[in-house]
Amino acid sequence: MIEVNNLSKSFKRRVAKKGIKYQTIKAVDNISLKIKKGEIYGLIGPNGAGKTTTLKILSTLVIPDSGTVEINGFDLDRDADKIRKSIGLLAGEFSRCLYWRLSGRENLKFFAKLNNIWKPDDRINDLVELFQLQDYQNELVMKYSTGMKHKLVLARGLLSDPPVLFLDEPLTGIDPITTYEIKKVVREHFKEKTIIWASHNLYEIEEMCDRIGVINQGKIVIEGEPEKLKRDYWDHSKLIVFCDKPESLSGIKNAIIKGEYVEISTKDVQKTIEEILLIAKKENIQIKDINTLKPSLEEIFMRGVKNDK
């Protein structure tokens, strides 16, 4: 559904150094992606990593310096208009996507006309109900909460029922209830859509995405399914041992005393547990609990960023 090959984009930025007026910033650096129909692809990275620029290129808002893009069978160079009809975009700068002195429903009607959607009332009714905006559809958008504006922008992006969605920081700055509602809508109603979900939030990316690309300095440095990333890039487990004499376990390799518990990094969980139990018996230590810490994408992300520097 989406195929990107060797995509690059640079910008010139004014600098204040003596003798230097401009500095070239490579926002997207030779990125290649293949995303299947119905897949949610997570694009994660720190601010300035290239996530938004990549989505703007795919949305036809920014012209790349080099590379090719094909979306829904259409080529970016030849078929930009057809690509625009195939995609819906929730931009991180969502406030620029709405007219605040119009009501929610008036916004949807306006954008429906811009997209040549005739007699859009039935579609608007469905979207208003889907995002639970029935009681607010005739209120001015300037009175909407941040979460309601997010919902309205999503509804705007879905007016033409596009097969492809680009979500740029879709949950930033909204309350937990609205976050839950948007996630639920995506899970239950967008199953047939192909989605790129860009965020710096590891937890939402891990929860929502089928596959993940870690982007840093314009490059995809790590890519794969969440569980595969954990297997491939997490070469040890962490044991958390709660006991009455944590200092007695300090002799175990990679053991760190953290108050009432000991954190131990190990590549052989069973062998380390046997060592813990042997010391506990010898030193008369009361073991209260032993937990294995689940691998986190945070360490994987930091490792990918570190390795790319």
C-alpha positions in Angstrom: 0.0 0.0 0.0 2.9 2.4 0.8 6.4 2.0 -0.8 9.1 4.5 -0.2 12.6 4.2 -1.7 15.7 6.3 -0.8 13.7 9.3 0.2 15.8 12.4 1.2 15.0 16.0 2.1 17.3 18.8 3.2 16.6 22.4 4.4 18.7 25.4 4.8 18.7 27.1 8.2 20.0 30.6 8.9 22.8 30.6 11.5 24.5 33.3 13.4 28.1 32.1 13.0 30.7 34.5 11.6 31.2 33.9 7.9 28.3 31.3 7.7 24.9 32.5 6.7 23.1 29.2 6.2 23.5 25.6 7.4 22.1 22.6 5.6 20.0 20.3 7.7 19.2 16.8 6.4 15.7 16.2 7.8 15.1 12.9 5.9 18.2 10.9 5.0 17.7 8.1 2.4 14.6 6.5 4.1 13.0 3.3 2.6 9.8 1.8 3.8 7.3 -0.9 2.7 4.0 -0.9 4.5 1.3 -3.4 3.8 -2.5 -2.8 3.5 -4.2 -2.7 6.9 -0.9 -2.3 8.8 -0.3 0.3 11.5 3.3 1.4 11.2 4.8 3.3 14.1 7.4 6.0 13.3 9.1 6.9 16.6 11.9 9.3 17.3 12.9 12.4 19.3 11.8 15.9 18.3 13.5 16.9 15.1 14.3 13.3 14.0 12.4 13.7 10.7 9.0 12.2 11.5 6.9 15.2 10.5 8.9 16.0 7.4 8.5 12.4 6.2 4.7 12.5 6.7 4.6 15.9 4.9 6.4 14.5 1.9 4.1 11.5 1.8 1.1 13.8 2.1 2.4 15.9 -0.9 2.9 19.0 1.3 6.7 19.0 0.8 8.6 18.1 -2.3 11.5 15.6 -1.6 15.0 16.2 -3.0 15.3 12.6 -4.1 13.7 9.2 -3.9 10.4 7.7 -4.9 7.0 7.3 -3.2 4.1 5.1 -4.2 0.8 5.1 -2.2 -2.2 3.1 -3.1 -0.7 2.4 -6.5 -0.1 6.1 -7.3 3.3 7.6 -7.9 4.1 10.8 -6.0 5.7 12.6 -8.9 3.0 11.8 -11.5 -0.2 11.3 -9.4 0.0 13.8 -6.5 -3.7 14.6 -6.9 -4.8 11.0 -6.7 -2.6 10.4 -3.6 -4.3 13.3 -1.9 -7.6 11.6 -2.5 -6.2 8.4 -1.0 -5.0 9.8 2.3 -6.3 11.4 5.5 -3.9 13.5 7.7 -4.0 14.4 11.4 -1.2 16.9 11.7 0.5 17.6 15.0 -0.2 21.3 14.3 -3.9 20.4 14.4 -5.0 23.9 15.4 -4.1 25.1 11.8 -6.4 22.5 10.3 -9.7 24.0 11.6 -11.6 27.3 11.4 -12.2 28.3 15.0 -15.0 30.7 14.2 -17.0 28.0 12.6 -18.9 25.2 14.4 -17.6 21.7 14.3 -20.3 20.7 11.7 -19.6 23.8 9.6 -15.9 22.9 9.5 -16.8 19.4 8.2 -19.2 20.8 5.6 -16.6 23.3 4.4 -13.8 20.7 4.0 -16.2 18.3 2.4 -16.9 20.9 -0.3 -13.2 21.5 -0.7 -12.8 17.8 -1.4 -15.7 17.7 -3.8 -17.8 15.5 -1.6 -21.4 16.3 -2.6 -24.3 15.7 -0.2 -21.9 14.9 2.7 -24.5 15.1 5.5 -24.8 11.3 6.0 -21.1 11.0 6.1 -20.8 13.9 8.6 -23.5 12.4 10.7 -21.6 9.1 10.9 -18.4 10.8 11.8 -20.0 13.0 14.4 -21.5 9.9 16.0 -18.2 7.9 15.7 -16.3 10.5 17.6 -19.1 11.3 20.1 -19.4 14.9 19.0 -23.2 15.0 18.8 -23.7 17.4 21.7 -21.0 19.8 20.4 -21.3 19.8 16.6 -23.0 23.2 16.5 -20.6 24.8 19.0 -17.9 27.1 17.7 -14.6 25.3 17.5 -12.9 28.0 19.6 -15.0 26.6 22.6 -13.8 23.0 22.0 -11.4 21.3 24.4 -8.1 20.0 23.0 -9.4 16.5 22.9 -12.5 17.5 20.9 -10.4 19.4 18.4 -8.3 16.2 17.9 -11.5 14.3 17.3 -12.7 16.9 14.8 -9.5 16.9 12.9 -9.6 13.1 12.7 -13.2 13.3 11.4 -12.1 15.9 8.8 -9.4 13.5 7.6 -11.9 10.7 7.2 -14.5 12.7 5.3 -13.6 10.9 2.0 -13.1 7.6 3.8 -9.5 7.3 2.6 -7.7 3.9 2.7 -4.5 5.5 4.1 -4.1 7.6 7.3 -1.2 9.6 8.5 -1.4 10.4 12.3 1.2 12.8 13.5 1.3 12.9 17.3 -2.4 12.1 17.4 -2.6 11.8 21.3 -0.4 14.7 22.3 -1.8 17.1 24.9 -5.2 15.3 25.4 -6.8 13.8 28.5 -6.7 10.0 29.3 -10.4 9.6 28.5 -10.1 11.1 25.0 -6.9 9.1 24.4 -8.7 5.9 25.2 -11.6 6.8 23.0 -9.4 7.6 20.0 -7.4 4.4 20.4 -10.7 2.5 20.6 -12.0 4.1 17.4 -8.7 3.2 15.6 -8.8 -0.4 16.8 -12.4 -1.1 16.0 -13.2 1.1 13.0 -9.9 1.5 11.1 -8.9 -2.2 10.7 -9.0 -2.0 6.8 -7.0 1.2 6.7 -3.2 1.5 6.3 -1.8 3.9 9.0 1.5 5.6 9.8 1.4 6.6 13.4 4.2 9.1 14.2 5.0 9.8 17.9 7.7 10.2 20.5 5.6 8.3 23.0 7.0 4.7 23.3 4.0 3.4 25.1 1.3 4.3 22.6 3.5 3.2 19.7 4.1 -0.2 21.3 0.4 -0.6 22.1 -1.1 0.5 18.8 1.4 -0.5 16.1 2.0 -3.8 14.2 5.5 -2.7 13.1 7.9 0.1 14.3 10.6 2.1 12.7 12.9 4.1 15.0 14.0 7.3 13.3 17.0 9.4 14.3 18.6 12.3 12.4 16.5 11.5 9.4 17.4 7.8 9.2 15.5 4.6 10.1 18.0 3.1 12.6 15.9 0.1 13.8 12.8 -1.5 12.3 10.6 -4.5 13.1 7.7 -5.8 15.1 7.6 -4.8 18.8 8.3 -8.3 20.2 11.0 -9.0 17.6 12.7 -5.7 18.4 12.7 -6.8 22.1 14.2 -10.2 21.2 16.8 -8.8 18.8 17.9 -5.7 20.8 17.5 -6.8 24.4 20.2 -9.3 25.1 19.5 -9.7 28.8 16.7 -9.8 31.3 16.4 -7.9 34.6 15.5 -9.7 37.8 14.0 -7.6 40.6 14.7 -9.4 44.0 12.9 -8.2 47.1 14.5 -9.5 50.3 15.3 -8.6 53.9 19.1 -8.4 53.3 19.5 -6.9 49.8 23.2 -6.0 50.4 24.0 -9.7 50.8 23.3 -10.2 47.0 25.7 -7.4 46.0 28.4 -10.0 45.0 26.3 -11.3 42.1 27.5 -10.0 38.8 25.6 -6.9 37.5 23.7 -6.6 40.8 22.6 -3.1 41.8 21.2 -2.4 45.3 18.1 -0.1 45.1 16.9 0.3 48.6 14.7 -2.7 49.6 15.3 -4.6 46.4 18.2 -5.7 44.1 18.2 -5.3 40.3 20.2 -7.9 38.5 20.9 -7.9 34.7 21.5 -11.4 33.4 21.6 -13.4 30.1 20.7 -16.6 32.0 17.7 -16.1 34.2 17.6 -19.7 35.6 21.3 -19.8 36.5 21.0 -16.4 38.3 18.0 -17.4 40.2 19.8 -20.6 41.4 22.7 -18.4 42.5 20.3 -16.1 44.4 18.7 -19.1 46.2 22.1 -20.6 47.0 23.2 -17.3 48.7 19.9 -16.9 50.4 20.2 -20.4 52.0 23.8 -19.8 53.0 23.2 -16.3 54.4 19.7 -17.0 55.8 18.1 -14.4 53.6 14.3 -14.2 53.4 13.3 -13.9 49.7 10.0 -12.1 49.5 9.6 -11.9 45.7 11.5 -12.3 42.4 10.1 -10.6 39.3 11.4 -10.6 35.7 11.3 -7.1 34.2 9.6 -7.1 30.9 11.8 -5.6 28.1 10.9 -2.0 27.2 11.0 -0.3 23.9 12.6 2.7 25.7 15.9 0.9 26.1 15.7 -0.3 22.5 15.0 3.3 21.3 17.9 4.7 23.3 20.2 2.0 22.0 19.2 2.7 18.4 19.7 6.4 18.9 23.1 5.9 20.6 24.4 3.5 17.9 23.5 6.0 15.2 25.6 8.8 16.6 
